[in-house]
Amino acid sequence: MTPVTVLTGFLGSGKTTLLSRLIRHPDMARTAVIANEFGAVGLDHILLESSDENIVELNSGCLCCTIRGDLVVTLEDLLKRRHRGDIMDFERIVIETTGLADPAPILHALMTDTALAGAIRLEGVVTTVDAANGAATLDAHSESVKQAAVADRIVLTKTDLADPDQSDLPNRLRTLNPAAPVLFATHGDIAPARLFDTGLYDPSAKTDAVRAWLDASQHSHAGHSHDPNRHDDSIRAHAFTWSPPVHAVALTLFLEILAEHCGPDLLRLKGVVHLVESPDRPAVIHGVQNVIHPVVWLEAWPD
């Protein structure tokens, strides 16, 4: 059976950065990545150096595909294509959830769906937590609590922006999930061996709360489609697109205004921007609440 690992974590917690580093590691060759995003415009496939095709082979030797509708259907299609020889014979699957995902229905489907029985096994759950904003996120969003509680490995990210030793966040995470080691990663740099090959996912080793969430999910449908711009009445995605190139100073002012006026309400900012000063290399922008990260660059436009 093909081992499946679920990579989860709240918006802006560093999932894509971690995954981008992992798939470049030699130990992660022959891996299939299934990505899911919250919002009308998908960007993670670009940041993973893929394209918007359903299944694409990456330079690292991995595959990347996107969830189109239902997660179980996507997995079935991926496995059928491997069986037919249409795609490479991958050895593991990593599912990157949207940052707003309640992981319980996803895990329940992977463990119990009859269409997948005998073909896959849920190996583990890796959860990313932002060292700078993690405590506030746990306070404000129940999804982030569930994501941390179900994990086999918790990866504390952005330790270059906040010193975990100076906060109570690691202890809080250990209290929430005593069985999961809390690991540290800066810019997604961590060895795959510390995250994978953890053995069969064991709900009985989790807290009573986790087992209750999984039991309550028995009628849920993993990957259920919904309005991609809406999560609930308090969270909504907005996509901004424009054609003319933007001056760098205008982009800087725009980001400063967003951070100043939205602050904690800006759960996640992600974009690819065409700058006047750099016509051939797109700028990638990231932000979480009041923190706008330095611009990084792609080598070329993906499409």
C-alpha positions in Angstrom: 0.0 0.0 0.0 1.2 3.5 -0.8 1.9 5.6 2.3 0.0 8.9 2.5 1.1 11.9 4.7 -1.2 14.8 5.3 0.5 18.2 5.5 -1.7 20.7 7.3 -1.4 24.0 9.2 -3.2 27.3 9.3 -3.0 30.0 6.7 0.5 31.5 6.6 2.1 28.8 8.8 4.7 27.9 6.2 3.2 24.7 4.5 4.2 25.7 1.0 7.6 26.8 2.0 8.2 23.5 3.8 6.9 21.5 0.9 8.9 23.5 -1.6 12.1 22.5 0.3 11.1 18.9 0.9 10.3 18.1 -2.8 13.8 19.2 -3.8 15.4 16.7 -1.4 16.8 13.5 -3.0 14.9 11.4 -0.4 11.6 12.9 -1.7 12.0 11.8 -5.4 9.1 9.6 -6.6 6.6 11.5 -4.4 3.2 12.6 -5.6 1.9 15.9 -4.1 -1.8 16.7 -4.0 -2.3 20.5 -3.3 -5.5 22.2 -2.2 -6.0 25.9 -1.8 -8.6 28.3 -0.3 -9.4 31.0 -2.8 -10.4 31.6 -6.4 -6.9 31.9 -7.8 -4.5 29.0 -7.1 -0.8 30.0 -6.5 0.8 27.1 -4.7 1.3 25.2 -7.9 3.4 28.1 -9.2 5.4 28.4 -6.0 6.1 24.6 -6.2 7.4 25.2 -9.7 4.6 23.4 -11.4 1.8 24.6 -13.7 -2.0 24.6 -13.7 -2.3 21.2 -15.4 -4.0 18.5 -13.3 -0.9 16.4 -13.0 2.6 17.7 -13.7 6.1 16.2 -13.2 8.3 18.6 -11.3 12.0 19.1 -11.9 12.8 17.3 -8.7 11.2 14.1 -9.9 8.0 14.6 -7.9 4.5 14.8 -9.3 2.1 17.6 -8.4 -1.7 17.6 -8.9 -4.6 19.7 -7.6 -7.7 18.6 -5.9 -10.6 19.0 -8.3 -13.8 18.5 -6.4 -13.4 15.5 -4.1 -10.1 14.3 -2.5 -11.0 10.6 -2.8 -11.8 11.0 -6.5 -8.5 12.8 -7.0 -6.6 10.0 -5.2 -8.4 7.3 -7.2 -7.5 9.0 -10.5 -3.9 9.4 -9.4 -3.6 5.7 -8.5 -5.3 4.6 -11.8 -2.9 6.7 -13.8 0.1 5.1 -12.0 -1.4 1.6 -12.7 -1.8 2.4 -16.4 1.7 3.7 -16.6 0.6 7.2 -17.6 2.7 8.7 -14.8 5.8 7.7 -12.9 5.6 4.9 -10.3 5.6 7.2 -7.2 6.3 5.7 -3.8 4.5 8.1 -1.5 1.7 10.7 -1.5 1.7 14.0 0.4 -1.6 15.9 0.6 -1.2 19.6 1.4 -4.5 20.8 2.8 -5.9 24.3 2.6 -4.9 26.4 5.6 -8.6 26.5 6.7 -9.2 22.8 6.6 -10.7 20.9 9.5 -8.4 17.8 9.2 -10.8 15.4 10.9 -13.0 14.6 7.8 -9.9 14.3 5.6 -8.3 11.8 8.0 -11.5 9.8 8.4 -11.9 9.5 4.7 -8.3 8.3 4.2 -8.7 5.7 6.9 -12.2 4.4 6.0 -13.1 5.0 2.4 -13.8 1.6 0.7 -12.6 2.8 -2.7 -9.1 3.4 -1.3 -9.0 0.4 1.0 -5.9 -1.8 0.2 -4.4 0.9 -2.0 -3.2 3.5 0.5 -2.4 3.7 4.2 -2.5 6.9 6.2 1.0 7.1 7.5 1.0 10.4 9.4 0.1 14.0 9.8 2.6 16.9 9.8 1.3 20.2 11.0 3.1 23.5 10.6 2.7 26.3 13.2 3.9 29.8 12.8 6.3 30.8 15.7 5.4 34.5 15.3 1.6 34.3 15.1 0.9 30.7 16.3 -0.4 31.6 19.8 -2.8 34.2 18.5 -4.0 31.8 15.8 -4.7 29.1 18.3 -6.7 31.6 20.3 -8.8 32.8 17.4 -9.3 29.8 15.1 -10.5 26.3 16.1 -9.2 24.8 12.9 -5.6 25.5 14.0 -6.2 23.8 17.3 -7.5 20.7 15.5 -4.6 20.8 13.1 -2.1 20.7 15.9 -3.9 18.2 18.0 -4.1 15.5 15.2 -0.4 15.8 14.2 2.3 13.1 14.5 4.9 15.8 13.9 4.5 19.6 14.7 6.9 21.8 12.8 7.4 25.3 14.3 8.3 27.6 11.5 9.6 31.2 11.1 11.8 30.8 14.1 14.0 33.5 12.5 11.2 35.9 13.3 10.3 34.8 16.8 12.4 32.9 19.3 10.3 29.9 20.5 12.4 29.7 23.7 11.1 33.1 24.6 7.5 32.1 24.3 5.2 29.5 25.8 4.0 28.3 22.4 6.1 25.0 22.3 4.8 24.0 25.8 1.3 24.9 24.7 1.6 22.7 21.7 3.0 19.8 23.8 0.0 20.2 26.1 -2.4 20.1 23.2 -0.7 17.1 21.7 1.6 15.3 24.1 2.5 12.5 21.6 3.8 14.7 18.8 7.4 16.0 18.9 7.8 19.7 18.3 10.4 20.3 15.6 11.9 23.6 14.4 12.5 24.8 10.8 13.7 28.0 9.4 12.7 28.7 5.7 11.3 25.1 5.6 14.8 23.6 6.1 14.2 20.2 7.8 15.3 16.6 6.8 12.5 14.5 5.4 13.5 11.6 7.6 12.3 13.6 10.6 8.8 13.9 9.2 8.0 10.7 7.3 8.1 7.0 7.8 6.3 7.4 11.1 4.3 4.2 10.8 0.5 3.7 10.5 -1.5 6.7 11.9 -2.9 5.6 15.2 -6.0 7.6 16.5 -5.9 5.6 19.8 -2.6 7.4 20.6 -4.3 10.8 20.4 -6.3 12.7 22.9 -9.9 12.1 23.7 -10.8 15.2 21.7 -9.1 14.0 18.6 -10.9 10.6 18.8 -14.2 12.5 19.2 -13.6 14.7 16.2 -12.8 11.6 14.1 -15.9 9.9 15.3 -18.0 12.9 14.4 -16.6 12.9 10.9 -17.9 9.5 10.0 -20.6 11.1 7.7 -18.3 13.9 6.4 -17.0 13.9 2.9 -13.3 14.8 2.5 -12.5 17.4 -0.1 -16.2 18.5 -0.3 -16.5 21.3 -2.8 -17.8 24.7 -1.8 -17.5 28.4 -2.7 -13.7 28.7 -3.0 -13.8 32.3 -1.7 -15.8 31.6 1.4 -15.0 29.6 4.5 -17.7 30.9 6.9 -19.3 34.3 7.7 -16.0 35.7 9.2 -13.4 34.6 6.6 -13.4 35.4 3.0 -10.8 35.4 0.2 -10.3 38.3 -2.2 -8.3 38.1 -5.4 -6.8 41.1 -7.0 -5.7 40.9 -10.7 -4.4 43.6 -13.0 -2.6 43.6 -16.3 -0.1 46.5 -16.4 3.3 46.1 -14.7 3.5 47.7 -11.3 6.3 50.0 -10.0 8.1 48.6 -7.0 7.4 51.7 -4.9 3.6 51.3 -5.6 3.8 47.6 -4.5 5.6 48.6 -1.3 3.0 51.2 -0.5 0.2 48.8 -1.2 1.7 46.2 1.1 2.3 48.8 3.9 -1.3 50.0 3.7 -2.6 46.4 3.9 -0.5 45.6 6.9 -1.4 48.9 8.7 -5.1 48.8 8.1 -5.9 45.1 8.1 -3.4 43.9 10.7 -4.6 40.7 12.5 -7.5 40.5 10.1 -5.1 39.8 7.2 -4.9 36.0 7.7 -2.8 35.4 4.6 -1.5 37.4 1.6 0.1 35.6 -1.3 0.8 36.9 -4.8 2.8 36.9 -8.0 3.5 40.4 -9.3 4.9 41.8 -12.6 7.2 44.7 -11.7 8.3 47.4 -14.1 11.8 47.1 -12.8 11.9 43.3 -13.4 9.9 42.4 -16.5 11.3 38.8 -16.8 11.4 37.7 -13.2 8.1 37.7 -11.3 8.1 38.9 -7.7 6.5 36.6 -5.1 4.9 38.4 -2.1 3.9 36.8 1.2 2.3 38.2 4.3 0.6 37.0 7.5 -1.2 39.6 9.6 1.1 42.5 10.3 4.2 40.7 8.9 5.0 41.3 5.3 7.9 39.1 4.2 10.7 40.3 1.9 10.0 39.8 -1.8 11.4 36.6 -3.4 11.9 36.0 -7.1 11.0 33.3 -9.6 13.5 32.7 -12.3 10.9 33.1 -15.0 7.2 33.3 -15.5 5.6 29.9 -15.3 2.9 30.7 -17.8 
